[in-house]
Amino acid sequence: MIGCGNMGGAMLARWIAAGTIDPARVWVVDPGSPQLPEGVRLAAAIADAPAADAVLLAVKPQQLTAARDGGLDRLAPHLLISILAGVDAATLAGVSHAAHVVRAMPNLPVAIGQGVVGLYSATATDAIRATATALMTPLGLAEWIADETLFDAVTALSGSGPGFTYRFIDALAQAGAALGLDADQALRLARATVAGSAALAQASPDTPATLADRVASPGGSTREGLNILDRDDALRRLLVETLAAAERRNAELAAAARA
């Protein structure tokens, strides 16, 4: 693993907790002092790490040049998995000399095995795809994307989506507090409400739109609130704008990486 920040660390911790990876087979390259699971070995630089069949590139997109200049191509792994937002497979292949490149876009709930991981590769064989799928499945839902041009959209939706969801939970709690609830109690209620609603949406064969209508009795209080969210398509338009902004930033990062 090159880089072990919030996302890389969450993935590593989950893999080891699930028994997917033997910690004794893992090297982490990170110039800092990350908290690593017992048995994982740490190197300060790529030059200090041994060759590996598989490399997970988990630095920030802006640090790709430093990884390249630090000897990423020396590792020349059979499989490179990159979680760098916006950096395309061709660029990754060029700087790593990997036989196969798989782009992966996880989100933070992978830490508890309930994340989403988007996957893409232009060169992966069936065996490589099976390996990548098996590696990502303990983290949550693994979805292969057929067209790399859609990867920025996946990143905006599921990669950045938890951040947007946390903002919604916070806003829901603050709205409850504005109505007079104790702030801590409002936050507990908001967290549990979103968690339960998401679990039901995941388990139900019905669409979220159908579930919303099922909660909202005609003329009732939920319907009155939904009327605010639905007025002029306000919520949908806000989220389209939100995801579009994230997608544009991914495209900017890709352009910077190519340069």
Salt bridges, closest charged atoms under 4 A:
ASP69 OD1 - ARG68 NE 2.96
ASP88 OD2 - ARG258 NH1 3.09
GLU148 OE2 - ARG103 NH1 3.02
ASP206 OD2 - ARG214 NH2 2.71
ASP213 OD1 - ARG223 NH2 3.09
ASP233 OD2 - ARG236 NE 2.52
GLU252 OE1 - ARG249 NH1 3.06
